[in-house]
Amino acid sequence: MTLVDGAGLFHLYYSSPPEAPRIAPAPAKPATPEKPPPPAMIHPPAVATVLKSGTLIVISKASQTMFVFRDGAPWASTPISSGKRHHETPSGVFPILQKNKFHRSNIYSNAPMPFMQRLTWDGIALHAGRVPGYPASHGCIRMPHAFAEALFKLTKASATTVVIGDAPLTTEMQAQQFALVNQLTVRAALAPTPPPKRADTAGKVATPSRATLAAAPRTPVPPTPPPAPPSPPPTIPVPGAASPPASGPIVQLAAAPSQAEAEAHWARLLQSHSDLRRFQKSVEAAQVKSRLVYRLRMSGPDARTACAQLNSEGIGCFSVN
């Protein structure tokens, strides 16, 4: 632009064009975090695989018996106690998910579960406990303490398969065949994700409870105190279940749903406690409420002493007279 001043001089003025408005750069989009891989599934090894190299555990709920095979050969068998009514032990083919020598229940009043071997995340496990000769647990498989300790040392989670069913198995051959040809559901489970550790009020590190790992946690149910042993109901005469007169104190070893299972329980006890042959064995049929049971009993001068020894080993027994 040109202007004339008072002296007649021309002056040129140059004006710079207006600056273009500055535009702030768009913020960079945050990188999309990678999705974590889906949790792995833990499957039990195939029965045929562990029979070649590993441990196979076969449990008959009908016979209340466990059979264990190591590398395909019979290792040992034992009476067990599975889940009672309304807390039945599920059938299926299970892996060993976790082992803990000194475990306590997170569901049932911190109850001890020595030599625990977990089968499911919602509370089913193998462990040492009372074995009264009939289903009495809240779903777990109880074993005599010495047997549970030996089995704990034998098994490896990656090479152990547990088969649980309702078939009345009484021999190792039956148990092995059942495991090979069964059509039971394979109970695979999600591998646990280790939860972050947190400090407790004492400054120590406390591990979160099992409930943080459960896919479908159970509602805690307070334990029912065991009832006092009822007075024995009148014995019902049953053909083939007659017993010779008892001599000396009488103790009861089991109340089985059939005479054959009572006899099988006695045979298993003799395998591990041959000294019981000195006692007189009897099987008596009796009506308990609406159920017919077969009571396995033994009698002799020191029957109560032998019963106390069995109880100390986790095998159920109690005095009748």
Buried (B, 14 or more C-beta within 10 A) or exposed (E): EEEEEEEEEEEEEEEEEEEEEEEEEEEEEEEEEEEEEEEEEBEBBBBEEBBEEBBBBBBBBBBBBBBBBBEBEBBBBBBBBBBBEEBBBBBBBBBBBBBBEEBEBBBBEEBEBBBBBBBBBBBBBBBBBBBBBBBBBBBBBBBBBBBBBBBBEBBEBEBBBBBBBEBBBBBBEBBBBBBBEBEBEEBEBBEBEEEEEEEEEEEEEEEEEBEEBBEEBEEEEEEEEEEEEEEBEEEEEBEEBEBEEBEBBBBBBBBBBBBBBBBBBBEBBEEBBEEBEEBBBBBBBBEEEEEEBBBBBBBBEEBBEBBEBBBEBBBBBEEBE
